[in-house]
Amino acid sequence: MRNDIDLEYFHRLLEEKYGDLIARQDDQKGAAGIVELDQTRVGRLSRMDALQQQAMARASARRSTTELQRIDAALVRLRTGEYGSCLNCGQDIGIKRLEVDPGVLNCMTCARLVESR
């Protein structure tokens, strides 16, 4: 277990981020639903625009779900004393990196290796 990080701070940060994502998902639910043909707007372009907006809302919802899963996993690691350690090599993840993305899984070295594959 790391002694050099404020676990309470990161717990609050993760919980805050989790709440923000849940609120965003609630806001996006209507946008990802069935596209209705708006009779007041004429033409294929309005329908295509509505379908494009729907696709973007669905992609955003998928990203939010993935991010929620990352945050859940980080909260578990926090409870088990594994938070802040790289899942790949076990080395400490830099505090600045954790502040930018508290759900991060890997240190910079391992993240670069994963990206280069």
C-alpha positions in Angstrom: 0.0 0.0 0.0 1.3 3.4 -1.0 2.0 5.9 1.8 2.8 8.9 -0.4 -0.7 9.6 -1.7 -3.8 11.0 0.0 -6.3 8.2 -0.4 -9.2 10.2 0.9 -8.5 12.9 -1.7 -8.5 10.4 -4.5 -11.6 8.7 -3.1 -13.5 12.0 -3.2 -12.1 12.7 -6.7 -13.3 9.3 -8.0 -16.7 9.6 -6.3 -17.2 13.1 -7.8 -16.2 11.9 -11.3 -18.6 9.0 -10.9 -21.5 11.3 -9.9 -20.8 13.6 -12.9 -20.8 10.7 -15.3 -24.1 9.3 -13.9 -25.7 12.8 -14.3 -24.4 13.0 -17.9 -25.8 9.6 -18.7 -29.2 10.6 -17.4 -29.1 13.7 -19.6 -28.1 11.6 -22.7 -30.8 8.9 -22.4 -33.3 10.8 -24.5 -30.9 11.6 -27.2 -29.9 8.0 -27.8 -33.5 6.8 -28.2 -35.5 6.1 -31.4 -35.4 8.8 -34.0 -38.9 10.1 -34.8 -39.6 11.7 -38.1 -40.3 15.3 -37.5 -43.1 16.3 -39.8 -42.4 20.0 -39.4 -38.9 19.6 -40.9 -38.9 18.6 -44.5 -36.4 16.4 -46.3 -33.9 13.6 -45.8 -31.3 16.0 -44.3 -33.2 16.5 -41.1 -33.7 12.8 -40.7 -30.0 12.2 -41.4 -29.1 14.9 -38.9 -31.3 13.2 -36.3 -29.7 9.8 -37.0 -26.2 11.3 -36.7 -27.1 12.9 -33.4 -28.5 9.6 -32.2 -25.3 7.8 -33.2 -23.1 10.4 -31.4 -25.3 10.1 -28.3 -24.9 6.3 -28.3 -21.2 6.5 -28.7 -21.0 9.0 -25.9 -23.1 6.7 -23.7 -20.7 3.8 -24.4 -17.7 6.0 -23.4 -19.5 7.0 -20.2 -20.2 3.4 -19.4 -16.6 2.4 -20.0 -15.4 5.3 -17.8 -17.8 4.3 -15.0 -16.3 0.8 -15.1 -12.8 2.2 -14.8 -13.9 4.3 -11.8 -15.6 1.4 -10.2 -12.4 -0.7 -10.6 -10.3 2.2 -9.2 -12.5 2.4 -6.1 -12.1 -1.4 -5.6 -8.3 -1.0 -5.9 -8.5 1.9 -3.4 -10.4 -0.3 -0.9 -7.9 -3.2 -1.4 -4.8 -1.1 -1.0 -3.7 -1.5 -4.6 -4.7 2.0 -5.8 -1.9 3.9 -7.4 0.1 0.9 -8.6 0.4 -0.1 -12.2 -1.6 -3.1 -13.1 1.0 -4.2 -15.6 4.4 -3.8 -13.8 3.3 -3.0 -10.2 5.4 0.2 -10.0 3.8 3.3 -8.5 1.8 5.5 -10.9 2.9 9.2 -10.7 0.7 11.4 -8.5 0.3 14.0 -11.2 -0.9 11.2 -13.6 -3.5 10.1 -11.0 -4.7 13.7 -10.5 -5.3 14.0 -14.2 -7.0 10.7 -14.5 -7.8 9.0 -11.1 -9.0 5.9 -12.9 -5.8 5.3 -14.7 -4.5 1.7 -14.8 -0.9 1.9 -15.9 2.2 3.9 -15.3 3.5 6.0 -18.2 6.1 3.4 -19.2 3.5 0.7 -19.5 0.9 3.0 -21.1 3.4 3.8 -23.8 4.1 0.1 -24.4 0.3 -0.5 -24.8 -0.1 2.4 -27.2 2.8 1.2 -29.4 1.3 -2.2 -30.0 
